[in-house]
Amino acid sequence: MKYLFANWKMYLGLDESVKLIQNYTDNLNLVEDVEMAVFPSALSFSIVKELSKDSKIGIGSQNLYSVPEGGYTGEVSAKMYQDAGSKYALVGHSERRHIFGETNEDVKNKLKAVLENNLIPVLCVGETKEQKEDEKTDEVVKEQLISALEGLDFENKELFVAYEPVWAIGTGESCSNVSAEHMSSRIKEWTLGLQINAKLVILYGGSVRGENVEDYLKEDSIDGVLVGGASANFDKWQEIVKKVK
C-alpha cells in the first residue's frame, strides 16, 4: 500500500476547498493499492468530509487541541474532530513547532488525545537547516520521536510518522531520496525499539513534486508522501498522483 496525504494548510477558502475536493473526487483515478487522505482547514472540514464521503479519500485534521472541551476560545479538540468524522490527525507539524511554539510536551499531549479519540496520528518530525548543518539530524529527530511516543501503547493500531526536513518544506530544496531513505530507516529502527505495539507507516514530506515522487516511493522504508502546497493545486497534485502506480 502507498499513501498520498494532502495537507492543504491555510491556502484555500471555503469555495476553493469545495472546488478542489470536487476535482479530487471527479478526476483522480486511484489504483487499488493507493490510499489518499486530505487535511483541509477547520473551516472547510465538514463540507470536504461530506463531498468526499462516497469516494476512497479519507480526511484528517491539520491540528487539534489536547483538552476534550472547555473555555479555550478558537480551539478544536480531538473529540470534536472524531465526532465530525475525521480519520487522521496531523500532530507536531514543523509549522506548529517553529511558528506557534509547540513543545515536545505539547506534541505528546496532542498525541495522547488523538489515541484516546480513536484517530490515526500522523506524527511529523524533522530538522531545521541549522540543525542539519551542525550534523544534529539524528539527535533532533530521535528526540522528537522518543519524547512523543515513549510509554504509549498503540494496541496494534496504525501510527504514521512523517519525516519532513524543515529546510525542504515549501522551499523547493528537496531532500535526496537516498537521505530520505536513510532517515526513514532510522525512524523505523528507533520507533520499533520503543516497543509501543504500533503498525508503523512512514511518510516523506518536503518539496515533493511530480518529478521526484517516484524516487521517494521506490525506497524500501518510505510508504508514502505528505504533500503541502502542491496538493492545494489540482494540476500539481494530479501530476503526483499519476506517477504513483
Secondary structure as a PSIPRED ss2 file (coil, helix, strand):
# PSIPRED VFORMAT (PSIPRED V4.0)

   1 M C   1.000  0.000  0.000
   2 K E   0.000  0.000  1.000
   3 Y E   0.000  0.000  1.000
   4 L E   0.000  0.000  1.000
   5 F E   0.000  0.000  1.000
   6 A E   0.000  0.000  1.000
   7 N E   0.000  0.000  1.000
   8 W C   1.000  0.000  0.000
   9 K C   1.000  0.000  0.000
  10 M C   1.000  0.000  0.000
  11 Y C   1.000  0.000  0.000
  12 L C   1.000  0.000  0.000
  13 G C   1.000  0.000  0.000
  14 L H   0.000  1.000  0.000
  15 D H   0.000  1.000  0.000
  16 E H   0.000  1.000  0.000
  17 S H   0.000  1.000  0.000
  18 V H   0.000  1.000  0.000
  19 K H   0.000  1.000  0.000
  20 L H   0.000  1.000  0.000
  21 I H   0.000  1.000  0.000
  22 Q H   0.000  1.000  0.000
  23 N H   0.000  1.000  0.000
  24 Y H   0.000  1.000  0.000
  25 T H   0.000  1.000  0.000
  26 D H   0.000  1.000  0.000
  27 N H   0.000  1.000  0.000
  28 L C   1.000  0.000  0.000
  29 N C   1.000  0.000  0.000
  30 L C   1.000  0.000  0.000
  31 V C   1.000  0.000  0.000
  32 E C   1.000  0.000  0.000
  33 D C   1.000  0.000  0.000
  34 V E   0.000  0.000  1.000
  35 E E   0.000  0.000  1.000
  36 M E   0.000  0.000  1.000
  37 A E   0.000  0.000  1.000
  38 V E   0.000  0.000  1.000
  39 F E   0.000  0.000  1.000
  40 P C   1.000  0.000  0.000
  41 S C   1.000  0.000  0.000
  42 A C   1.000  0.000  0.000
  43 L C   1.000  0.000  0.000
  44 S C   1.000  0.000  0.000
  45 F H   0.000  1.000  0.000
  46 S H   0.000  1.000  0.000
  47 I H   0.000  1.000  0.000
  48 V H   0.000  1.000  0.000
  49 K H   0.000  1.000  0.000
  50 E H   0.000  1.000  0.000
  51 L H   0.000  1.000  0.000
  52 S C   1.000  0.000  0.000
  53 K C   1.000  0.000  0.000
  54 D C   1.000  0.000  0.000
  55 S C   1.000  0.000  0.000
  56 K C   1.000  0.000  0.000
  57 I E   0.000  0.000  1.000
  58 G E   0.000  0.000  1.000
  59 I E   0.000  0.000  1.000
  60 G E   0.000  0.000  1.000
  61 S E   0.000  0.000  1.000
  62 Q C   1.000  0.000  0.000
  63 N C   1.000  0.000  0.000
  64 L C   1.000  0.000  0.000
  65 Y E   0.000  0.000  1.000
  66 S C   1.000  0.000  0.000
  67 V C   1.000  0.000  0.000
  68 P C   1.000  0.000  0.000
  69 E C   1.000  0.000  0.000
  70 G C   1.000  0.000  0.000
  71 G C   1.000  0.000  0.000
  72 Y C   1.000  0.000  0.000
  73 T C   1.000  0.000  0.000
  74 G C   1.000  0.000  0.000
  75 E C   1.000  0.000  0.000
  76 V C   1.000  0.000  0.000
  77 S E   0.000  0.000  1.000
  78 A H   0.000  1.000  0.000
  79 K H   0.000  1.000  0.000
  80 M H   0.000  1.000  0.000
  81 Y H   0.000  1.000  0.000
  82 Q H   0.000  1.000  0.000
  83 D H   0.000  1.000  0.000
  84 A C   1.000  0.000  0.000
  85 G C   1.000  0.000  0.000
  86 S C   1.000  0.000  0.000
  87 K C   1.000  0.000  0.000
  88 Y E   0.000  0.000  1.000
  89 A E   0.000  0.000  1.000
  90 L E   0.000  0.000  1.000
  91 V E   0.000  0.000  1.000
  92 G C   1.000  0.000  0.000
  93 H C   1.000  0.000  0.000
  94 S H   0.000  1.000  0.000
  95 E H   0.000  1.000  0.000
  96 R H   0.000  1.000  0.000
  97 R H   0.000  1.000  0.000
  98 H H   0.000  1.000  0.000
  99 I C   1.000  0.000  0.000
 100 F C   1.000  0.000  0.000
 101 G C   1.000  0.000  0.000
 102 E C   1.000  0.000  0.000
 103 T C   1.000  0.000  0.000
 104 N H   0.000  1.000  0.000
 105 E H   0.000  1.000  0.000
 106 D H   0.000  1.000  0.000
 107 V H   0.000  1.000  0.000
 108 K H   0.000  1.000  0.000
 109 N H   0.000  1.000  0.000
 110 K H   0.000  1.000  0.000
 111 L H   0.000  1.000  0.000
 112 K H   0.000  1.000  0.000
 113 A H   0.000  1.000  0.000
 114 V H   0.000  1.000  0.000
 115 L H   0.000  1.000  0.000
 116 E H   0.000  1.000  0.000
 117 N C   1.000  0.000  0.000
 118 N C   1.000  0.000  0.000
 119 L C   1.000  0.000  0.000
 120 I E   0.000  0.000  1.000
 121 P E   0.000  0.000  1.000
 122 V E   0.000  0.000  1.000
 123 L E   0.000  0.000  1.000
 124 C E   0.000  0.000  1.000
 125 V E   0.000  0.000  1.000
 126 G C   1.000  0.000  0.000
 127 E C   1.000  0.000  0.000
 128 T C   1.000  0.000  0.000
 129 K H   0.000  1.000  0.000
 130 E H   0.000  1.000  0.000
 131 Q H   0.000  1.000  0.000
 132 K H   0.000  1.000  0.000
 133 E H   0.000  1.000  0.000
 134 D C   1.000  0.000  0.000
 135 E C   1.000  0.000  0.000
 136 K C   1.000  0.000  0.000
 137 T H   0.000  1.000  0.000
 138 D H   0.000  1.000  0.000
 139 E H   0.000  1.000  0.000
 140 V H   0.000  1.000  0.000
 141 V H   0.000  1.000  0.000
 142 K H   0.000  1.000  0.000
 143 E H   0.000  1.000  0.000
 144 Q H   0.000  1.000  0.000
 145 L H   0.000  1.000  0.000
 146 I H   0.000  1.000  0.000
 147 S H   0.000  1.000  0.000
 148 A H   0.000  1.000  0.000
 149 L H   0.000  1.000  0.000
 150 E C   1.000  0.000  0.000
 151 G C   1.000  0.000  0.000
 152 L C   1.000  0.000  0.000
 153 D C   1.000  0.000  0.000
 154 F C   1.000  0.000  0.000
 155 E C   1.000  0.000  0.000
 156 N C   1.000  0.000  0.000
 157 K C   1.000  0.000  0.000
 158 E E   0.000  0.000  1.000
 159 L E   0.000  0.000  1.000
 160 F E   0.000  0.000  1.000
 161 V E   0.000  0.000  1.000
 162 A E   0.000  0.000  1.000
 163 Y E   0.000  0.000  1.000
 164 E C   1.000  0.000  0.000
 165 P C   1.000  0.000  0.000
 166 V H   0.000  1.000  0.000
 167 W H   0.000  1.000  0.000
 168 A H   0.000  1.000  0.000
 169 I C   1.000  0.000  0.000
 170 G C   1.000  0.000  0.000
 171 T C   1.000  0.000  0.000
 172 G C   1.000  0.000  0.000
 173 E C   1.000  0.000  0.000
 174 S C   1.000  0.000  0.000
 175 C C   1.000  0.000  0.000
 176 S C   1.000  0.000  0.000
 177 N H   0.000  1.000  0.000
 178 V H   0.000  1.000  0.000
 179 S H   0.000  1.000  0.000
 180 A H   0.000  1.000  0.000
 181 E H   0.000  1.000  0.000
 182 H H   0.000  1.000  0.000
 183 M H   0.000  1.000  0.000
 184 S H   0.000  1.000  0.000
 185 S H   0.000  1.000  0.000
 186 R H   0.000  1.000  0.000
 187 I H   0.000  1.000  0.000
 188 K H   0.000  1.000  0.000
 189 E H   0.000  1.000  0.000
 190 W H   0.000  1.000  0.000
 191 T H   0.000  1.000  0.000
 192 L H   0.000  1.000  0.000
 193 G H   0.000  1.000  0.000
 194 L C   1.000  0.000  0.000
 195 Q C   1.000  0.000  0.000
 196 I C   1.000  0.000  0.000
 197 N C   1.000  0.000  0.000
 198 A C   1.000  0.000  0.000
 199 K E   0.000  0.000  1.000
 200 L E   0.000  0.000  1.000
 201 V E   0.000  0.000  1.000
 202 I E   0.000  0.000  1.000
 203 L E   0.000  0.000  1.000
 204 Y E   0.000  0.000  1.000
 205 G C   1.000  0.000  0.000
 206 G C   1.000  0.000  0.000
 207 S C   1.000  0.000  0.000
 208 V C   1.000  0.000  0.000
 209 R C   1.000  0.000  0.000
 210 G C   1.000  0.000  0.000
 211 E C   1.000  0.000  0.000
 212 N C   1.000  0.000  0.000
 213 V H   0.000  1.000  0.000
 214 E H   0.000  1.000  0.000
 215 D H   0.000  1.000  0.000
 216 Y H   0.000  1.000  0.000
 217 L H   0.000  1.000  0.000
 218 K C   1.000  0.000  0.000
 219 E C   1.000  0.000  0.000
 220 D C   1.000  0.000  0.000
 221 S C   1.000  0.000  0.000
 222 I C   1.000  0.000  0.000
 223 D C   1.000  0.000  0.000
 224 G E   0.000  0.000  1.000
 225 V E   0.000  0.000  1.000
 226 L E   0.000  0.000  1.000
 227 V E   0.000  0.000  1.000
 228 G C   1.000  0.000  0.000
 229 G H   0.000  1.000  0.000
 230 A H   0.000  1.000  0.000
 231 S H   0.000  1.000  0.000
 232 A H   0.000  1.000  0.000
 233 N C   1.000  0.000  0.000
 234 F H   0.000  1.000  0.000
 235 D H   0.000  1.000  0.000
 236 K H   0.000  1.000  0.000
 237 W H   0.000  1.000  0.000
 238 Q H   0.000  1.000  0.000
 239 E H   0.000  1.000  0.000
 240 I H   0.000  1.000  0.000
 241 V H   0.000  1.000  0.000
 242 K H   0.000  1.000  0.000
 243 K H   0.000  1.000  0.000
 244 V C   1.000  0.000  0.000
 245 K C   1.000  0.000  0.000
